[in-house]
Amino acid sequence: MSRKAAETNKKTFLTPEGRKKIEEELEHLRNVRRPQVVERIREAKEEGEVLENAEYDDAKNEQAFVEGRIAELEAILANFVLIKKEKGSDTVGLGSQVTVLEDGREQVTYQIVGSAEVDPKTGRISNESPLGQALLGHRAGEEVTFRTPGGTVQVKIIKVL
């Protein structure tokens, strides 16, 4: 199997909220952005020669981006695994909210999500990230160590929800 085929069949882990967000983005791209880009291309063609038309080139580039993103989102939705957090589980898994403490810093809470939903600003980290990988399978009270580009880091798990 080629690398491209393997990437196409790769399972993506999504929370119910993440799935909804991707479905909404896909709908917006199909029903709003795609028609807008088609209209930009039509208008640029009406301006005359397309070979030296910057607006036409820009619209075609935007069309390629939109179509690529649509294909990417369709592939995610075709191959996703829904994350269902086990109620009452005290072990870190996909979907868990984990509060950790690193020496000399404040407690931080993260949610472990699949790579398609990563948003560090809101505390959503990937199960594939160094910290996410280190936390998986552990419980409150345990310490985990992981490597970062800046060196080795150790955190204590305070709470798992």
C-alpha positions as CSV (number, residue, x, y, z in Angstrom):
1,M,0.0,0.0,0.0
2,S,1.3,3.4,-0.9
3,R,1.9,6.1,1.7
4,K,-0.9,8.2,0.2
5,A,-3.3,5.3,0.4
6,A,-2.3,4.6,4.0
7,E,-2.9,8.2,4.9
8,T,-6.3,8.1,3.2
9,N,-7.3,5.1,5.3
10,K,-5.8,6.4,8.6
11,K,-8.4,6.4,11.3
12,T,-9.0,9.8,12.9
13,F,-10.3,10.0,16.5
14,L,-13.0,12.6,17.0
15,T,-15.1,13.7,19.9
16,P,-18.8,14.2,19.1
17,E,-18.1,18.0,19.2
18,G,-15.2,17.6,16.8
19,R,-17.3,15.6,14.4
20,K,-20.0,18.3,14.4
21,K,-17.4,21.0,13.9
22,I,-15.9,19.2,10.9
23,E,-19.4,18.5,9.4
24,E,-20.2,22.2,9.8
25,E,-17.0,23.3,8.1
26,L,-17.5,20.9,5.2
27,E,-21.1,22.1,4.7
28,H,-19.8,25.8,4.7
29,L,-17.1,25.0,2.2
30,R,-19.5,23.1,-0.1
31,N,-22.4,25.5,0.1
32,V,-20.8,28.9,0.6
33,R,-17.1,29.0,-0.2
34,R,-17.2,26.8,-3.3
35,P,-20.0,28.9,-5.0
36,Q,-18.1,32.1,-4.1
37,V,-14.9,30.9,-5.7
38,V,-16.8,29.8,-8.8
39,E,-18.3,33.3,-9.1
40,R,-14.8,34.9,-8.6
41,I,-13.5,32.7,-11.5
42,R,-16.4,33.6,-13.7
43,E,-15.9,37.3,-13.0
44,A,-12.2,37.1,-13.6
45,K,-12.8,35.4,-17.0
46,E,-15.1,38.2,-18.0
47,E,-12.3,40.7,-17.5
48,G,-10.5,39.3,-20.5
49,E,-7.3,37.4,-21.1
50,V,-6.8,34.8,-18.3
51,L,-3.1,34.2,-19.0
52,E,-2.0,37.5,-17.4
53,N,-5.0,38.0,-15.0
54,A,-3.9,38.1,-11.4
55,E,-7.5,37.9,-10.1
56,Y,-8.1,34.7,-12.2
57,D,-4.9,33.1,-10.8
58,D,-5.8,34.0,-7.3
59,A,-9.3,32.6,-7.7
60,K,-8.0,29.4,-9.2
61,N,-5.5,29.1,-6.2
62,E,-8.4,29.6,-3.8
63,Q,-10.4,27.0,-5.6
64,A,-7.6,24.5,-5.3
65,F,-7.4,25.2,-1.6
66,V,-11.1,24.8,-1.0
67,E,-11.4,21.6,-3.0
68,G,-8.3,20.2,-1.2
69,R,-9.9,21.0,2.2
70,I,-13.2,19.5,1.2
71,A,-11.4,16.3,0.2
72,E,-9.5,16.3,3.4
73,L,-12.6,16.7,5.5
74,E,-14.5,14.0,3.5
75,A,-11.6,11.6,4.1
76,I,-11.7,12.3,7.9
77,L,-15.4,11.8,8.1
78,A,-15.2,8.6,6.0
79,N,-12.6,7.1,8.4
80,F,-13.2,8.5,11.8
81,V,-13.6,6.7,15.2
82,L,-15.9,8.4,17.6
83,I,-14.3,9.0,21.0
84,K,-16.5,7.8,23.8
85,K,-15.2,8.6,27.3
86,E,-15.8,5.8,29.7
87,K,-17.8,7.2,32.6
88,G,-16.2,6.6,35.9
89,S,-12.9,5.6,34.4
90,D,-9.9,6.9,36.4
91,T,-7.4,6.1,33.6
92,V,-6.4,8.6,31.0
93,G,-7.7,7.8,27.6
94,L,-9.0,9.6,24.5
95,G,-11.5,12.2,25.5
96,S,-10.2,12.4,29.1
97,Q,-9.7,15.8,30.8
98,V,-6.5,15.6,32.7
99,T,-5.1,18.1,35.2
100,V,-1.4,18.0,35.5
101,L,1.2,19.8,37.6
102,E,4.8,20.5,36.5
103,D,7.3,21.6,39.2
104,G,7.3,25.3,39.6
105,R,4.2,25.9,37.4
106,E,0.5,26.2,37.8
107,Q,-1.9,23.3,37.3
108,V,-3.0,22.9,33.7
109,T,-6.0,20.9,32.4
110,Y,-5.9,19.3,29.0
111,Q,-8.4,17.2,27.0
112,I,-6.9,14.3,25.1
113,V,-8.3,14.4,21.5
114,G,-7.4,13.1,18.1
115,S,-5.0,15.0,15.8
116,A,-7.9,16.6,13.8
117,E,-9.2,18.4,16.9
118,V,-6.0,19.8,18.4
119,D,-6.2,23.3,19.8
120,P,-3.5,24.1,22.4
121,K,-5.1,27.5,23.1
122,T,-8.1,25.8,24.5
123,G,-6.2,22.9,26.2
124,R,-7.0,20.3,23.5
125,I,-3.9,18.2,22.9
126,S,-3.4,15.2,20.6
127,N,-3.1,11.7,21.8
128,E,0.0,11.6,19.4
129,S,1.8,14.5,21.1
130,P,4.6,13.7,23.5
131,L,2.5,14.8,26.5
132,G,-0.6,13.1,25.2
133,Q,1.2,9.8,24.6
134,A,2.8,9.9,28.0
135,L,-0.5,10.5,29.8
136,L,-2.4,7.7,28.1
137,G,-3.1,4.7,30.4
138,H,-2.0,6.5,33.6
139,R,-4.1,7.6,36.7
140,A,-4.3,10.5,39.1
141,G,-1.3,10.5,41.5
142,E,1.1,9.1,39.0
143,E,4.0,10.9,37.5
144,V,4.9,10.7,33.8
145,T,8.0,11.7,32.0
146,F,8.2,12.7,28.3
147,R,10.7,14.3,25.9
148,T,10.3,17.7,24.2
149,P,12.6,19.6,21.9
150,G,13.6,21.5,25.1
151,G,14.5,18.4,27.1
152,T,12.8,15.9,29.4
153,V,9.8,17.0,31.3
154,Q,8.0,15.3,34.3
155,V,4.5,16.1,35.3
156,K,2.2,14.7,38.1
157,I,-1.4,13.8,37.2
158,I,-3.6,15.6,39.6
159,K,-7.1,14.7,38.3
160,V,-8.6,12.6,35.5
161,L,-12.2,13.2,34.3
